[in-house]
Amino acid sequence: MKPLYRQAAAGFGPAIPVDYRSVPFAVGVMGILSSNGSLTWGVQHTLDDPGPEGSLPISYSQTTTTITVTDRRVVSGVAGHGLSVADSVFLRGISGTPDGNYQIASVISQSQYTVTSAVSQTAAGNGSANNFRWDTHVSLTGQTTRADGNYAFPVRAIRLNVSAYTAGYIDLIILQGWL
């Protein structure tokens, strides 16, 4: 089987959606290091919706490479994005900046946060975001060798976290089965 995702640097991989509706829910996850692999890795998951239904409107302002996002979400009468540093968002519609995954750099308030863009510009406008609040897999954390685990409860997306990197790469394989 081909790796679903390969990483050769410290940092977080992209959100990889899984079918949380499958019954029974069963996902196998394996990390396989290259022969010269010298890194520390783990797996994280989110219950947040990566699809179009999970996308919410935002306002943004960008000065240099810092994008400040105002989340206009209101749930049960309470405003707030619920994000922390190291969570991520998939931003769309930021003028001059490519759509994609961005790590939360700082949390200004429960309605504002910042991310860092490779594009340096001054811009403002409206767009949309999928927010991803991540949690660590119970046993696939702090790994330095090949390891596998599973999810027996539904999750919506999985990502790789390489917390320390010296050399080589890791292949992340995700296999989901259903009846």
C-alpha positions in Angstrom: 0.0 0.0 0.0 1.2 3.5 -0.8 1.8 5.9 2.1 -1.1 8.3 2.4 1.2 11.0 3.6 5.1 11.4 3.8 6.8 14.0 6.0 10.5 14.9 6.2 10.5 17.8 8.6 9.2 18.9 12.0 5.7 20.1 12.1 2.1 19.1 11.5 0.8 17.3 8.4 -2.5 18.2 6.7 -5.9 17.1 8.0 -6.7 13.8 6.3 -10.5 13.2 6.3 -11.9 9.8 7.2 -15.5 8.5 6.8 -16.9 8.9 10.3 -20.3 7.5 9.2 -19.0 4.0 8.4 -20.5 1.2 10.6 -18.7 -0.2 12.4 -16.1 2.5 12.5 -12.6 1.1 12.2 -9.4 2.9 11.2 -5.9 1.5 11.3 -3.0 4.0 11.5 0.7 3.1 11.0 3.9 5.3 10.9 6.9 3.8 9.1 10.2 5.5 9.3 12.8 5.5 6.5 15.9 3.4 7.2 17.8 6.6 8.2 14.7 8.0 10.1 15.6 9.9 13.2 12.5 11.8 14.4 9.8 11.8 17.0 6.3 11.5 15.8 2.7 11.1 16.9 -0.9 11.1 15.5 -3.6 13.5 16.3 -7.4 13.6 15.5 -10.2 16.0 15.4 -14.0 15.8 15.6 -14.5 19.0 13.7 -16.0 18.9 10.2 -13.5 19.2 7.3 -16.3 19.4 4.7 -18.3 22.3 3.3 -20.8 22.0 6.1 -18.1 22.8 8.6 -17.0 26.0 6.8 -18.0 29.2 8.4 -17.7 32.9 7.4 -14.7 35.0 8.6 -13.4 38.5 8.2 -9.6 39.0 7.8 -7.0 41.7 7.8 -3.4 41.0 6.8 -0.4 43.1 7.5 2.9 41.7 6.2 2.7 37.9 6.8 0.3 38.0 9.8 -3.3 37.3 9.0 -5.8 38.3 11.8 -9.0 36.4 11.5 -12.3 37.4 13.1 -14.5 34.3 13.4 -18.2 35.2 13.2 -19.4 31.9 14.6 -22.2 31.9 17.2 -23.3 28.6 18.7 -26.2 28.5 21.1 -26.0 32.3 21.4 -22.3 32.3 22.4 -19.6 33.6 20.0 -16.2 31.9 19.9 -13.9 29.8 17.7 -12.7 27.5 20.5 -9.2 27.3 19.0 -5.8 27.2 20.8 -2.2 27.6 19.5 -1.2 24.5 17.5 -4.8 24.0 16.3 -5.3 24.7 12.6 -7.7 26.2 10.1 -8.3 25.7 6.4 -8.7 29.2 5.1 -10.4 30.1 1.8 -10.8 33.4 0.0 -8.0 35.4 1.5 -7.0 37.8 -1.3 -3.6 37.1 -2.7 -3.0 34.2 -0.3 -3.4 30.5 -1.3 -6.3 28.5 0.2 -4.9 25.9 2.6 -4.0 24.8 6.1 -2.6 27.3 8.5 -1.5 26.7 12.1 -2.9 29.0 14.8 0.0 31.3 15.8 -1.7 33.2 18.5 -5.2 33.6 20.1 -6.1 37.3 20.5 -9.6 36.6 21.9 -12.4 34.0 21.6 -13.4 35.6 18.3 -9.9 36.5 16.9 -6.8 34.6 16.1 -3.7 35.0 13.9 -1.9 32.7 11.4 1.3 33.2 9.5 1.3 33.4 5.7 4.2 33.0 3.3 2.7 36.0 1.4 3.6 39.5 2.7 0.9 42.0 1.9 -1.7 44.4 3.2 -5.2 43.2 2.6 -8.6 42.9 4.2 -11.9 41.2 3.3 -14.2 38.2 3.9 -13.5 34.5 3.5 -14.3 31.2 5.1 -12.6 28.8 7.5 -12.9 25.2 8.7 -11.5 25.1 12.3 -9.7 22.0 13.5 -9.3 21.5 17.2 -6.7 18.6 17.6 -6.2 16.0 20.3 -3.5 13.4 20.6 -4.0 9.7 20.0 -3.9 7.8 23.2 -0.8 5.6 22.3 0.7 7.1 19.1 2.6 9.9 20.7 6.3 10.4 21.3 7.1 7.6 18.9 10.7 7.2 17.6 10.3 3.8 15.7 7.7 2.1 13.5 4.3 1.8 15.4 0.7 1.3 14.7 -2.6 1.9 16.4 -6.3 2.3 15.7 -9.4 4.3 16.1 -12.5 2.4 17.2 -14.5 5.5 17.8 -15.5 8.0 15.0 -13.2 10.9 14.2 -13.4 13.2 11.2 -9.8 13.8 10.3 -6.3 12.6 11.3 -2.9 14.3 11.0 0.7 13.5 11.6 2.8 15.5 14.1 6.6 15.3 13.9 7.7 17.0 17.1 11.5 16.5 16.6 13.4 15.9 13.4 17.0 15.1 12.6 17.0 13.0 9.4 14.9 10.7 7.1 11.2 10.7 6.7 8.0 9.0 8.0 5.2 7.5 6.0 1.8 7.7 7.5 -0.6 5.0 6.3 -4.3 5.1 7.2 -6.6 2.2 6.4 -10.3 2.4 7.0 -12.5 -0.7 6.8 -16.2 -1.2 6.7 -18.8 -3.9 5.9 
